[in-house]
Amino acid sequence: MFGEPIVDGNARGIIKRALDSYNRITLVYHWDADGMLSAISLVAYYGSADRVILEPPRFTYRIDKDYLERLKESSRRSDALIIVDIDYPGDTIDMLAEKLGKHVIVIDHHAKYDLPKREDITYYNPAAKGDPQGMYPSATHVLAEILEAYHPLLVAASIVGDLGPQAKSNKVYQNYMVEAGLDPVRDYWLIEEAVRLLSSLEIMGNYDGIRWIPKVIGIGDMDPFKAILNDALLATLRVQADAELEELLKNAERNMEEPARGVKAVLLEGEGRHASQLARRLAAKYKDHIVIVGYKANSTGEARVYARTYRTDVVLASLIPKLKARGYLAGGKTQRKNNVVALETTPEKLEDAYNFMVNQIIELIKNMNK
Ligand SMILES: [Mn+2]
């Protein structure tokens, strides 16, 4: 019906016509600022809360039985499944099309090598083969080009969400700012403010907010960008997120151990999902150390251990195979100023995982000095 999965521009028209013709869609979107801004844009485009069923995943790329059941339930009440800003593997997208029996439309901007194969999938991703010029800095921008209707500040915010301060030198971001009558650099803070507000949902693990805020913001009398800045839930969570992070940093200072020379390690817990940010802040403060943070987020039950450093004499990513061999979900990279390895575990096993990471780091340093 829809031919081959399409990566090129033809898909734009196909998707626009499909979106216009469907009475109701189910929308799966990334839980970060870009994903939520895509959801807000689609809800605003339809102008009706009833035409979009929002089904963001619960902070994970794994599609478990519960989530699949929910997608089935929502798909029964809608004409298509739209996936925005999530880089599911090609065979996962194929599986969804098969199990849901609906037209699946994917709109994305992540580099992609394993495309879906089924004919009832329309896949559009102009950055699939790479994006050296930064022409597709956000999924919300890709969506805006499809819909040919957008709010420039929402798209600008989505770019800041994905790129951070580097957005200031991105042509696409600059164009949206100028279009809105703002200065890309001088008025950056205003866009950043909106991004911080939206990101507080992700940080505080507030799934209900991620699921319902796009309807609150996308529909209603207020301009959606202003609605973000004025939303009480977002304002509250933002203050909570900032305060809790500062409290955890103080806590870290008090409880940090030094299991080996040049290594600082601490085990913490809190309400929000601060693990990655804690590791970043502590590594930036102790630049000549390898910082290890074990952290449990009570809002979501996520438990993670990060090791991060500014040191260039250790390759933290080299630990990934050892962590995986031990049965952990693990990832990381070793680039300039981005030398990190992380593992995922359960709250019950966090202490074990933390000790394992500490020992692996000590081993790594020992082997280096040989
Ligand atoms: Mn994105």
Residues whose N, C-alpha, C, O or C-beta is under 5 A from the ligand:
A	BS01	MN	D34 D85 S138 A139 D162
